[in-house]
Amino acid sequence: MLYIYFGDMPTAIYNTEVFFKNTYEDDWILDDFAKKVIKKIDNSVVVDAQAIKSPVLGMIPPTSLSGGTKTLLLIKNCPDKVFNASTCGDNCAKFLLELAKSRDITINLRHIMNFGKASFTAKILNDGSTVCNMEDFLTVAAQYV
């Protein structure tokens, strides 16, 4: 299930850029989920653990991936941590929901993320409510953002 906390959360990691740079491991990049995210979010292809082919930037290291991609990889690979998912664009929302299908994940948000028109389930930790669609999500999120 997806758990969301809106606003200041002292235990959340806000600087995902620095945390990723000092934490990621090569095998994270070679994972099927990572390859899919890198392709969809960054429009790039994993060549090997240290080389990603970007149509805009050419060959780049994993540390040059977008903030959203890095945050998704941190959420997947550091399940005991809570990350600021406001570093992610709305194009990351479906991947957050995908991760939450296989295990519980908790994210911190400081904006209203668009999870799309399909139904989904998320528990809002600020008040304990459960939302099942964007309409419900907007109603609750508006109280905190």
C-alpha positions in Angstrom: 0.0 0.0 0.0 1.0 3.6 -0.6 1.3 5.7 2.5 1.5 9.5 2.1 2.5 12.2 4.6 1.9 15.8 3.5 4.1 18.6 4.8 7.1 18.8 7.1 8.2 15.3 8.1 11.4 15.3 10.2 12.3 11.7 9.4 12.0 12.2 5.6 15.1 12.6 3.4 14.6 15.8 1.4 17.9 16.0 -0.5 17.4 12.9 -2.7 20.1 14.1 -5.1 22.9 13.9 -2.4 21.5 10.8 -0.8 21.4 9.0 -4.2 24.9 10.1 -5.1 26.2 8.6 -1.8 24.0 5.5 -1.6 23.2 4.0 -5.0 24.8 0.7 -6.1 25.5 -0.5 -9.6 22.9 -3.3 -9.4 20.1 -0.8 -8.8 20.7 0.5 -12.4 20.7 -3.0 -13.9 17.3 -4.0 -12.3 14.4 -4.4 -14.7 12.3 -1.8 -12.8 15.2 0.7 -13.0 15.6 0.1 -16.7 11.8 0.7 -17.3 11.8 3.9 -15.2 14.9 5.3 -16.9 13.3 4.6 -20.3 10.0 6.1 -19.5 11.0 9.0 -17.2 14.3 10.0 -18.7 13.8 8.7 -22.2 17.2 7.0 -21.9 18.6 3.5 -22.1 20.8 1.6 -19.6 24.0 0.5 -21.4 25.7 -0.8 -18.2 25.8 0.0 -14.5 27.8 3.2 -15.1 26.6 4.3 -18.5 23.1 5.5 -19.6 22.5 6.7 -23.1 20.5 9.9 -23.2 19.2 11.3 -26.5 19.8 14.8 -25.2 23.0 14.5 -23.0 24.7 11.5 -24.7 26.4 9.0 -22.3 25.7 9.9 -18.7 26.5 8.3 -15.3 23.6 7.3 -13.0 24.2 10.5 -10.9 23.0 12.5 -13.9 19.5 10.9 -14.1 16.5 13.1 -13.3 15.5 13.8 -9.7 12.3 11.8 -10.2 14.1 8.7 -11.4 16.7 8.9 -8.6 13.9 9.2 -6.0 12.0 6.2 -7.4 15.2 4.1 -7.3 15.8 5.2 -3.7 12.2 4.4 -2.7 12.6 0.9 -4.3 16.0 0.1 -2.9 15.9 1.8 0.6 12.6 0.5 1.9 13.4 1.6 5.5 13.6 5.3 4.5 11.0 7.9 3.7 11.8 10.2 0.7 10.5 13.5 -0.5 8.5 12.4 -3.5 7.9 16.1 -4.4 11.2 15.7 -6.3 9.1 13.6 -8.7 6.9 14.8 -11.5 3.5 13.4 -12.2 5.1 11.0 -14.6 6.5 9.2 -11.6 3.1 8.6 -10.0 2.3 5.3 -11.8 5.7 3.9 -10.7 5.0 4.8 -7.1 1.6 2.9 -7.4 3.4 0.0 -9.0 5.9 -0.2 -6.2 3.1 0.0 -3.6 1.4 -3.1 -5.2 4.3 -5.3 -4.1 5.1 -3.8 -0.7 4.2 -0.9 1.6 5.9 2.3 0.8 5.8 5.7 2.6 6.5 8.9 0.8 6.5 12.6 1.8 4.7 15.1 -0.4 4.7 18.8 -0.4 2.5 19.2 -3.5 -0.6 17.5 -5.0 0.7 14.7 -7.2 -1.6 13.6 -10.1 -2.2 9.9 -9.8 -4.4 9.8 -12.9 -8.0 8.8 -13.6 -7.7 5.1 -12.6 -8.7 4.1 -9.1 -5.8 3.6 -6.6 -5.5 3.2 -2.9 -3.4 5.4 -0.6 -3.5 6.0 3.1 -3.0 9.6 4.2 -0.9 9.5 7.4 -1.8 13.1 8.4 -5.3 12.1 9.3 -5.5 8.3 8.8 -7.9 8.5 5.9 -7.8 6.2 2.9 -8.4 7.6 -0.6 -9.3 5.5 -3.7 -9.3 8.1 -6.5 -8.0 11.5 -7.4 -11.2 13.3 -6.3 -10.9 11.9 -2.8 -7.1 12.5 -2.9 -7.6 16.2 -3.8 -10.1 16.7 -1.1 -7.8 15.4 1.6 -4.5 16.8 0.1 -6.0 20.3 -0.1 -6.1 20.4 3.7 -2.4 19.9 4.0 -0.7 21.5 1.0 
